[in-house]
């Protein structure tokens, strides 16, 4: 029973062999670790007494035929190696044993590569949709100093490989979580990673793998040809042909900007696809690729094609045709875009936003809205500036949402905002004429929701200030523990900012309060879009309504169930080695 690989200086005396032989099992403590000892067929075995599933003690376990069975949730472990027969439980730590002169010595040193083990456990959790396993691996990997991009990429790879619908809500939530990491308290980063990864696992549950088509067997195709083919096949809803064009573009070494241009052009050939989700998903996929330096580009990009090809086109809907034909107004405006851009070229950098522009965008005259956007371009407004103004107007719709509306109408206000944000972020990447059409689409989607501001909720005013704004933040969690605190939450956020409160502190608190709830796709989208827009606005006071908007939206969808947070807290306490359940010194018999 002597193991030669055990180093003498790493051994600690555990018990006498006679004592263990008498009782069959012993519970001992060494260096604040509780160890379960087993004796069978003249061999001594030692495993961690804490069940890796949920931390219950193993000292009352039945050990039969070499298998230790936890009495709490019946997880089963190989007594010799600690390996589990139930993947949701994880392997229990097995310890090396040496018996010398009738005394048992234990080696407490770590025998496995913790990073490799946790990476495999993350993969296991994704494959089997086990939230607790995902939470434990996310916490452990970040605690080991692993870069966020590593588990993020694992989630991307898994989610694009196994997903019936292609890129969808789970992958978008994961990318949103990655985008808001800089705004979070450090302690909330593993929590955000866990929620994003578990959303991917949920979307991918029982989904077959996606088998990508191969690129065309040529390297001589130019970008304009591939772009035209791709748009043509999306127009025809021919997913396979469109995917092959996209894979060929990647394989041929087309630039990241060109790939984005292809995707955004196809996404704006029709109006407001799937109430904005398609373009938003494209933007998020590109942001995800940026985070991992465009590794795994082919599978991630391929996951976008199904959504593009199958999308609902809003020119086919009555709301965009009657009683006013918005599509006709837009098509006329699109014809004027090249001329408007050319006219404004010499004045770029000198344009000053007219004070009435936002009011026009929030008004009830769609022709005036289109004309105001064209006039801005003719006067030197850049594509990025115009996209930002429309995104701001869309945020105001949410900030002024009247709570007398039906609760479901919150999403009617939300979708134009996240779509406008996607256009804004996309046009910062590729300011093309095709994507500029998305700015006009976003403006019309804001117009269609004008009834949600009748009458408009009153925006808090800058004069309502206090001397100690930090005291306000302590009231925010309590507000969001109650229903129907929309206006009160908006007022608190505005008062905090107008009183000189720190925006970065407020955003960290709002994100923390979002993360304590069960994940909600639209709330996560709203938080991420608002944080990005607020940060990119030149005037922090101008951005106050943006954070008011997302706080009101969060309050409208709170409180929610918090079972995901309960799972996370369990994983966190297990990782910290906290005593979740009391352990005793009782000895138990061998079954």
Protein Blocks (a to p, Z undefined) as FASTA:
>chain_A
ZZfklcfklpccfbdfklmmmnopacddeehiacddddeehiacdddfbdfknopafklp
cceehiacdfklopacdfknopafbfknopadddddddeehiacddfbdfbdfklmmmmm
mmmmmmnopaklmmmmmmmmmmnopafklmmmmmmmmmmmncfklpafklmmmmmmmmmm
mmpcfklmmmmmmmmmmmmmmmmgopacdddddddfbfkbcfklmmmmmmmmmmnopakl
mmmmmmmmmmnopafklmmmmmmmmmmmpghihhhlmmmmmmmmmmmmmmnoopaklmmm
mmmmmmmmmpccfklpmklmbcbdfklmmmmmmmmmmmmmmmmmmmgojaccdfklmmmm
mmcbfklmmmmmmmmmmnopafklmmmmmmmmmmmmmmmocfkbcfklmmmmmmmmmmmm
mmmmmmmmmccfklmmmmmmmmmmmmmmmmmmcccdddddfklccfblmlmmmmmmmmmm
pghilmmmmmmmmmmmmnopafklmmmmmmmmmmmpccdfklmmmmmmmmmmmmmpmblk
lmmmmmmmmmmmmmmmcccdfklmmmmmmmmmmmnopafbacdfbdcddZZ
